[in-house]
């Protein structure tokens, strides 16, 4: 067998490496299960594939309850079971049902489909559904305050006075469809506006249609990031009602899951560098300290080949471990959520895989360089542990000291994000930030710039590797 390949094989397929890979695979499955238990299990109906929205129309002593049952893709569900006080009804092929109950009927009405159940109580407008809906907004038939407006010739609005009246409206957004229900359709005009959460701009928004039926469906261009949805209903060119609700492009379910996944990965990320530290020790530092490298170099293998081989063994371990961690977590959680009919976005494991891999390789490059300068394995371990603690804890202390000395306590967050560029572990924080920002879990941080994040990570990987290789070629083993 080729000596170069043989040494690489021994480096990568050693017991400690295999154990690390198994640990990472187990952590991936554990992360998804912990996410499921803490986020989904307490309220499983939030993660079903069953939603309902409807209205109740009073007719004498009876109420006519009309409902629309649909899944998380926005498609109607036919033949769903409607249980009204043990009387069974079914939705038609278009997902609708219509039942009559007494006006004082107050028991929950249960909807069942594919072993999933949700319930609702009759009201002027009603609804219940999953967290996969992008927006859910209900204003029930209770006294509310409307602003009276007058319109200029250019259709700009001038507030004139307030008026108390009754409003009954229900609205959900699923995919690119806005469903609006009301018990009093009167050809009202509907405007919507997706506003940045930090914007104070106020306009009527985009006209999407009129309210002509109890159930109104509008095709809209849904934004790809979290927004504040402003809904404006105008009737008779004088009365305007404005409502607002948060809009989540993937639904609040995905946001909650991402938040939990990121928290779990953040905990695991603390121990990841320790594993790579030990891997650098067993691959390079210990063999040099015990004299095993002299024996290996007696074979037809150069120092450069040995250094690169063992480095690649650690790098491939990092890549494979983070891949198993990220994608086993993704696959396991997707299987657990299979009944919801919604797939988790693939960018979640991709981004997690990217920043975990970068963090592992960057720190591994740093500690792998040390044996080229330090022969003692014990000293190498001590310095490596110090570096780990410094980058994990020390830079936070440095940020606090800088904030105190510059009398800029409020700017400590920005200082810390800037210091992360000078840490091989900083890429984990940046990766977590970009994942959270995609799902509206954090606001934009002015000191975080993607090109600098990439450059910093590349330098932390390449520079220690090259310095260590040059030094190793010159030292007396």
N, C-alpha and C positions, 0 to 999 in steps of 0.2 A: 504493500500500500504506500502511496506517495506520503512522505513524512509530513508535508505541509497539511495535507488533508487529514492525516492521522491525528496530528496535534489539534486541529480544529474540531474533529469529531470528539476527542477526549475532553476538550474544553467545554463543548456545548452539551454533550450527553452525560456529564457527570451527575451524580446523585443529587447534589445540592441544587443544580440548575433545574432538574426535573421536579424536585420538591417545590421550588419557587413557582414554576409554571402551574403545578397543581394547585398551589395556594391561591394564585391569581384567578384561576378558573373557578375555584370554590367561592372566592370573594365576589366574583361577577354574579354568580347565581344567588349568593346571599344578599347582595345589594338589591337585586330586583325583588327578591322575596320580602325583604325588609320594607322596601317601597310599597309593595302591594299591601302588606299587613297594616302599615301605618297610614296609608293614604286611601286605599280602596276598600279594605275589609270593613271599616267602621260604617260606611255608607255605600254599600254595593250598588244600590239602585241609581246612584249618580253615574255609574259606569256601565249601565245597561245599554241596550240598543232600542229604546222605547221612549217615545215622547208623545205628549198630547197637548193640544191647545184648542180652545173653543169658547162659545158664548152661551148664555142662558137668556131665553126670550120669555118674558112673562105674558101669559095668555089666560086671563081670568084667575082662577084658583090654581092653575097649573103653570109650570115652567117647561118650555121646550129646550132641552139641552142638546146642542149641536156641537160635535167635536170632530177634530181631525187628528188621526194617529199616524205618526211617521217615524222613520228611523234616523240614525245619526248622519246618514247621507242626504237627508231631506226627502227621501222617497216614501210614498204612502204605504201603510201596512194594511193589507186586506185580511179579513177573517180574524181580526183580533177580538178577544172575548171581553165584553163589557158586562160586569156584574153589578146590578143595581138591586140591593137588598135580596140577593139570591135569585133574581130574575136575570136570565142571560140574553144578551144581545150581541150582534156581530157588526164589525165595520164592513162596509161595502168594498168593491174593487178599487175605489178611489181613496180609501182610508177614512171615510166619513161614517159617523153614526148619528142617529137622531132618536132621542127618547123623551118621554113626557113623565114628569114627576110632580108631586104636589109642591106648592110654593114653600111649604114649611119642611120639606124633606132635608135632613141635615146629615145623613150618614155618608161616609166616604164611598165613592164609586170607584170600583177596582177594574183596572185594565190589565189583561194577561195576554202574553204572546211568547212562545218559545221558552216557557218556564221562567219568564221575567214578569214582574208585576210593578205597576205604579198605581197611584190613586189620586183622586182629586175630590173636592167638595164643590157643589154647585155655587156659582157666583155669577155676576153679570158677565165677567170674562174670567176664564180660568186656564190653568196650564200646569204641567209638571213635566219634568224631563231630566235629561242627563247633563253632565258638565261638559259634554262635547259641543253643546250649542255655543256659538260665538257670542251671542247676546240674548239675554232674557229680560224683558221689561213689561211690567204690569202696573196699570193704574186702575184700581177698582172703583166701583160705583160709590164713592164717598165724596164729601165736599172737598173740592180743591180750588185753589186760586188760579185763575187765568189772567194773563195780561191782555188788556185791550190795546190794539194798535191801530194807527192810521197809516195809510200808504201814500207815499209821494208818487209823482208821475214816473219816476225812475224805479218804482217798486221797492225803494228803501223803506224801512219801517221806523216809525216814530212812536214810542210808548206814550200813551195818554192816560190810562187809568187801569185799575184792577177790578175784577169782577168775580164773585163766587158762583160756581156752577158745578155740575156733575160731569165726571169723565169716566168712561169705561173703555179701556183699550188694552190689548195684549199684543206683544210683539216679540218675535224671536228671529234670529238670523242663523241659518244653517247653510254652510258652504256659501254659495253666491245667491241665495234666495232669502228675501225678507218676507216673513209671513206676518200680516197684521190682521187682527180680529177686533171687532167692535160690535156692540149690541145696538148701535145707532148709526148705520152708514148713511151719510147725507152728502155724498159727492165732495167731501173735504179734500183739500190738496195736501199732499204729503211731501215734505222736504227732509232730506237727511244730510248730515255733515259728519265726516270722520275728522276729528280734530286731534292734534298732538296733545298729549297730556300736559305739556308745559305751555301751550298756546292760550292766549287770552282773546284771540280774534273771534268776533261774533258776526255771523252772516246767516241768511236763511238756509243756505246749503243748496243741494241739488234736488230739483223736482223729480220725483220718481213715479208719480201717478196720483190718481184720485181714489178715494174710498167709496166704492160702489156696491160692495157686498159685505156680508158678515165676515167672510174670509177673503182676504186680498193677498195676492202673491206678486212680488216685484223682483225682477232680476237686477242685481246690483253688482258693482265692481268692488269686491271686498279687499281691503288693504292687507298687507302681509305682516303688519306689526300691530302691537297693541295700541288702541286709540280710544278716545272718548267719543261715543256716538251721540249726536244731538238730533233728535227727531222733532220736527215742527209740523203741527197740524193747523191748517188755516181753513176757516169756513166763512163764507159770505164776505170775504175780503176785509173783515174787521176783527174777528175773534181768532186769536192765535194761542195755541197751547204748545209749550215746549217741554220736552222730557229728555233726560240724559241717562246713559248707562255705559259701562265699560264694554269695549269690544275686544275679544281675544280671537285672533285668527284661527287658532286650533282648538278653541274652547278652553274654559277654565280647567278642565280635566288635565289636558296636556301641560298647562302651566304648573298645576299642582304637582304633577308627576316629575316634571323637570326640576322643580325646586327641591323635591325630596331626593331625587337621584343625585343632584349636584351636592347636596349636603352630605350624603353618604360617601360619594367619591372624595369629597374634601377630607373626611375623616380617614379614609383609606390612604389618601395621598401623603399623610404624615408618616406612614410606615414604609411607603414605597422606596424612598431614598436609602433607608437603612438596609433594605434587601440588596440594593445595588452596591452599597458600601461593602457588605459582606462578600458579594460576588467578586468585586475587584480584589479583595483580600485573597480569596481562595484561588482565583485565576492567575494572579501575578505576584502579589506581595508575599504570600506564604511560600510559593515555590522558590522565590529568590532568597528568602530568609533561610530556608532549609537547605539550599544548595541544589534543589531539584532542577533549576534552570540550566546549570552547568551540564548536567546529564543530558537534558533535552537538546542543548546546543551542540553536543558531541555528535548528534545525528546530522545528516545533510539538510539542515534547515538554518536559514539566516536569522539574525536578530530581528531584522525588519519583519520577516515572515512570521516569526513567533509572536512579536508584539501585536501585529495586525490580526493574526489568527485569534488570539485570546481576546482582543478587543471586540472582534466581530462576534465571538461567542457570547460576550456580555450584551452587545447591541441586539443580536437576534433574540436573546432571552428577553430583553426589554420589550422588543416589538411584539413577540409572540405572547408574552404575559399580558401586556396592555390590550392586545387584540382580544384575547380570551376574556379579560375582565370586562371590556366595553361591550363586545358583541354577545357574549353569553348572558350578560345582564339585559341587553336589549331583547334578545330572542326569548328569554325566560319571561320577562315582563309582557312581551307581546302575546305569548301563549296564554298567560294568566288573564289578559284582557281581550281574549279572542271573541268573547260573547258580545263585546261592545260594537263590533263591526267596524272599528276605526283602528288604523295602523299608526303606531308611533312614528313620528318623522325620522327618517334615516339620518338626518344631520345630528341627532343626539349622540348615537354611538360613534359617528365619524369624528365629531369634534372632541368627544371624550377620549377616543383613541389617540387623536393627534396630540392633545396636550399632555396626556399621561405618558405617551411614548417620548415626547420631547423632554419632559422633566426627568424621566429615568435615564435617558442617554446623556443629557447634559451633566447631571450629577455623577453618573458613572465615568464620563470622560475626565472629570476633575479628580476624582479619587483614584482612578486608574493611572493617572499621571504620577501620583505620589511615589510609588515604588521605584520609579526611575531615579528619584532623588534620595529616597530613604530605604536602607536595606532592612532595617528591623521591622518585622511584621507588626509587633506590638505598638511601636511608635507610629507606624502608618495608621493603625486602627484608631489610636488616640487622636491623631490630628484629623482624621476623617470624621470622627464623632464630634470633635470641636467645630469643624466646618459645617456639619449638619445642624448643630445647635445654633451656630452663628447665623446661618441663612434662614433658619426656621424661627428663631426667637430674637437674635441679636439685632437684625435689621429693623424690627419693630421698635426696639429700644432706641436705636439711632434716629428713627423718624420722630419719636417723641422728644428726644433731646434737641433735634434740629428745630422742631416746632416751638419748643420753650425758649431756645436761645434767640430765635428770630421773632419771638412774640407773635407767632402765627398758629395758635392752637387750632383755629378753625380750618387751617389748611393742612392738617396732619394727614388726612386721607390722600390728598394729591401728592404730598411728599413721599408717602409710603409707596404709592403706585409708581413714582419715578425711581425709587430705590430698587424696586423689583427688577428693573432692567439690569442691575448689577448683581443679580442672584441667579444661579442655575435652576433654582426652584421657583423662580418668579413666573415661568411660563404656565405653571399650574393655576396660579391666581388669574393670569390673563385669560387662559382658556375658559375658566369658570365664569369670568366676567362676560366674555363674548357669548357664551351659551345662555347666561341669564338675560343678557340684553336682548337677544332674539325673541324672548318670550315675555318681555316687559317686567322682569323681576328686579331690574336695577336700571338706574338712569345712566346717561352717557357721562363718562369721566373724561375731562378735557386733556388730562396728561397721558392717556392711553392711546397709542398710535400703532396700528397693526404693522406697518413697515419696521418700526423700531422693535416691536415684539419679535418679529421674525429674525431681524438682524442680530438682536441680543442672543436669541436661542442658538442660532447658527454659530456665533462666535464662541459661546460657552461649550459647544460640541467640538468644533474644529481646533481652536487654539490649544486647549489642554492636550488633545490627542497629538498634535504636531510637536508641541514642546516635549511631551513625554517620549515620543518616538526618537527625536533628535538626541535627547539626553541618554536614552537607553543604548543607542548605538555607540556612545562614547564611554560609558562607565565601565569600571572593572567589577564584573559580577562576582 
